[in-house]
Amino acid sequence: MKNLIELHCHLDGSLDLKTSYKLAMNRGIIDKDMEFEDFKKRMTVSSDNASLEEFLSCFELPISILQDEEALTISTAKLIKNLRKDKVVYAEIRFAPQFHTQEGLTQEEAVKAVLEGVKDARSLHKDIKVQIILCMMTDDPAGKNFNENKETIEVAKKYLKKGVCAIDLAGNEANLADYKELIDYAKE
């Protein structure tokens, strides 16, 4: 098999299931009686998840797991290990740091934890290069999360070329023109 490049890998959509199960159990996010197979069903998109809304609801559990530095670091390192196992030599992993502030982390702390996971994985797998893309999120109405998106840009600027390579605008694409001001700010 040839070496691969992964340019569109969402952290919260690419979690190692066994690692996530342990993290969710240890944090009381899932019932202690939940079997791994039931957990796996909640974490996996099936053909039954036809609408965008249903598909996006599958991210609720992974995001709830990734609310502390340890979970972000461990999950990032495990993802990179799995990517390397799949012969990936370059990966751009994207995530929205504003989704990881529900339990008190700042966006910067979330980014630092992910970058620590990259560092940990790279210490064992030197033959993979990994960069992080920080996602701003579209919302309805468009200005609802303006401050969170602006903070994402500020964190991206601080860590640009220090593990972060870009920003992205993710989510519903219906009102992208409403984000021109933020994109212009990012270019500054």
SULHU-V82446 format. One record per pair of residues at least 4 apart in sequence whose C-alpha atoms are under 6 Angstrom apart, sorted by the first residue. I is the first residue (numbers start at 0). GAP is how many residues later the second one is. D is the distance in whole Angstrom. If there is no record, write none. Layout:
i = (I;I)
gap = (GAP;GAP)
d = (D;D)
This chain:
i = (2;2;3;3;3;4;4;4;5;6;6;8;9;9;9;10;11;16;19;23;23;23;24;48;48;65;65;66;66;68;69;70;71;71;71;72;72;72;72;75;75;76;76;76;82;83;88;89;89;89;90;91;91;91;92;93;93;93;94;94;95;95;96;96;97;100;100;104;107;117;120;121;130;130;130;131;131;131;132;132;132;132;133;134;134;134;135;135;135;136;136;136;137;152;155;158;159;159;160)
gap = (84;85;83;84;85;83;85;86;85;84;85;84;83;84;85;84;50;4;4;5;6;41;5;5;6;5;6;33;36;44;4;4;4;41;42;40;41;43;44;38;41;40;41;44;5;4;39;38;39;40;39;38;39;40;39;38;39;40;39;40;38;39;10;13;9;4;5;4;47;4;4;4;32;33;34;31;32;33;31;32;33;34;33;32;33;34;13;32;33;32;33;34;33;33;4;5;4;5;4)
d = (5;6;6;4;6;5;5;6;5;6;5;5;6;5;6;6;6;6;6;5;6;6;6;5;5;5;5;5;6;5;6;6;6;6;6;5;5;6;4;6;5;4;6;5;5;5;4;6;5;6;5;6;5;6;5;6;4;6;5;6;6;4;5;6;6;5;6;6;6;6;6;5;5;6;6;6;5;6;6;6;5;5;5;6;5;6;5;6;5;6;5;6;5;6;6;6;5;6;6)
